[in-house]
Amino acid sequence: MSEGPAGPRQRCPGRTRVSKDQRTITDDQWRQAELIWDYHQMQHGLLPVDVAIGLGSHDLGVAARSAELYRAGLFPTLVFTGGNSPTTAKVFPRGEAVHFRDHAIELGVPAEAILLEPDAANTSQNITFSRAVLAASGVRSTTVLLVSKPYMERRSFATARKVWPDVEILCASEPLEFDDYLKSIGDEKLVLDMLVGDLQRVIEYPKLGFAIEQEVPEDVHAACESLIHDGFTSRLIAS
């Protein structure tokens, strides 16, 4: 279990487990998805770093977690990065990074501690463009914390190690169990589609030069293939 200022991963107060009669997925699909969920998380211990980068997405929890870790004193500078995607355009019309910045300020992060990168359209651009923003602002970075959705930790790590190899990369996300995250998002199909899509990218992107290779256990491979067979395919790379 990963421990940091917020302690070990644990169930968040006030959130309830998704009961079987509330699910739209089968028990087998649940177990397969949870296996992939666990694989995606790097379980890094949290240490002070030079800068954190909050990766834009549909999940405002990234901004909340970034604010929490800033208040815990883990870093002095926070970059929010991201433009829009089909998933986020309606929810965050001014762009992911802008909405994340506003939410972090509401949660107590000083505006002057936040840098904005509003143009990135993919994870490689998130890292590359944020690096340029930091350099332009005179912020020296040798250790970087990536804050992302829980199931995006491994892909963001692999991408950052490829495009920014000369810094130490740590990963963090909201400390939620799988059922808590499903409850918070409220769309099981979307979450499972994204779990599968991110795993496919972890496997395929190194072949395309977008990320470093990550070992994927056989049972995780098998779980992914089973969920693809069951139709959780909306986030797969277009062939």
N, C-alpha and C positions, 0 to 999 in steps of 0.2 A: 504494500500500500504506500502511496505517495504522501509524504507529510511536508507541510510548510507552515506558514503563519496561521492558516486556518485549520490546522490539524489534519488527521487522516481523512480519507474519503469516507463519507457517511451520508445517510439519508438526511435530506434537508427537512427541518421542522415544518409541519403544516402540509406536507405533500403526502399523498396516500398512494399505496401500491395499486397498480392497475389490476383489478380482479379479473379472473378468467371470463366471467360473464359479460364484462365490458369490452373485451378484446374483439378486434376484427381479424386477428391472425390466430393461427393454430398454435398449440403447445410446441410442436416441432419447429415451426417458424420462429417462435419466441426464443427457443433454445439456440437455434442457429444464429439468429440476430444478436443474441447476447454474447455468443462466442466471438463474433466479429467485432462487436462493441468493445469487448475487453482487449482484443488485439490492437485496435486502433489507438488505444491510450498508452502513452509512453511510460507512465508512472515515474516521471522524473521527480527527484527531490527538489524543492524550491530553495534557491539561494539568491542573495543580492546580485543584481546584474546592472549593466550600464544603461540599458534601455529595454522597454517592452514594446512589442508590436501587437496591437489588437487587430486580428484579421476579420475583415468585413464578411457578413453572411446574413441569413434571415434571422439569426438568433441573437437577441439583445442581451442574452446572458453573457456573451463575450465582453461587452462593455461593462457589465456589472462586476464580473470577475476581475477585469483589468483594474477597475476602481478599487475593489477590495484589496488587491495586491499592492496597488500604489499606496493606499492608506496604511498598509502594513510595513511600508518602508523598503520594499524590495527594489525599487528603481526610482530615479528622479525624473525620467523623461518617458513619455508614452506617445506612441504613434498610432493613430487609427487610420486604416487603409481600406479602400474599397469604393468603387463607383456603384454600379447597379447591375443586376442580373434579372432574368425573367422571374425568378423567385422573390426578389426583393423590391422591384420597382414600385409596386403599389404600396408596400408597407413602409418603405423608406424613400419617398419621392425625391428628397434632396440628396440622396446617396447614402450608402451604408456608413462611410466614415463620418459624415456630418452628423447623422443621427446618433452614432455611437459616442462621438465627442460630446454632444449635448447631454446624453444620458449620464456619462461619466461626470460631467460638471454638476449635474443635479445630485449625484452621489458623493460630492465633496472633493473631486479632483480639481485643483486650480487650473483655470484656462491656460495659464502661461506654461504649465507642465505638459501640455498636449500639442503635438504636431499633427498636421492633417495631410493625408495623401488621398485625394478624392478621385483618382482616375483608374486605378488598377481594375482589371477585368478577370484576372485569374490569380492563382496562388503565386506563380513565378513572378508576376508583375507586382503583387503585394509586397514581396520581399525586395525585389530589385528597385521598385519605385520608393519604398520606404528607406532603403539604404541611401538613395540619392537625396531624399529630403533631410535625413540626418546629417549627411555630409555638407549639404548646403547651409544647414543651421549650425555647423561647427561642433556637432555632437560626436565625440569619439566613442566607438563601440567595439569592444572586444568580447563582450558577453551579451547575449540577446535572449530575451524571453518571448516566445511566441504564445499568444493567448488566442485560443480558437474554440470552436465547437468541440465537445468531447470526442466525437468520432473523426475529427480532422487532425488530431495531434500527429499521428504517424506520417500522414501525407505532407503536412506542413513542415515537419522535421526533415523528411527526405528531400523536399524541394529546397529548403533553406541550405542544407548541407551541399547541394549541387551548385546553387547560384551565389552563395556567400560562404565559401568553404573556410575562410580564414578567421571566423569567429566561433565561439562556443555557443551552441544552441541548446536552450532548455524549452520545454513545452508545458503549458498549463491550460486548464479549462475548468468549468464549473465542476465541483466535486460531487457529481450526481451518479447514482446508480441508474442502470438502464431503464427500469420501470418508472423511476422519477422523471427521467428525461422525456420518455414517451408521454407521461401525464402533462408535463409542462408545455410540450409542443402541441399535443392534441390531435395529431395526425399520424397514426401508426404506419400507414402506407408510405407517406413521404419520408419518414425517418428510415424505414427499412430500405427504400429505394436509394437513399443517400448513403447508408452504410455499405450497400453493395457497390454503388458507384465509386465511392472513395477507395474501397478495396481494389476494385478493378484498376484504378489509377495508380495505386501503390504498386501493383504488379506490372502494369504496362508502361508507365511513364519512364522508368529507367531505360527501357529499350529505345525510347524516343529522345533520350538525352535531357529529360526534364527534371530528373530526380535521381538520387542515389538508390541502389537496390536495397530492399529490405527482405529478410527471410520471412516467408509466410508458411506457417505450419500446415501440414496436410489436412488436419481437421478444419482449419479455417478456410482453406481452398474448397473443401467439400461443402461446407456450409454455404459459401458464396454460390457455388454451382447449383445447389438445391434451391436457393432463394431465386436465382435467375430463372430456373425451370418453373418456379411457381409464379413468375410474372412480376417480380420486383425489379423492373428494368428501366424505369423512366429516366434514371440518372446515369445510365451506361454511356460510354464514349460512342459517338456515332461511328458506325463502320463504313 
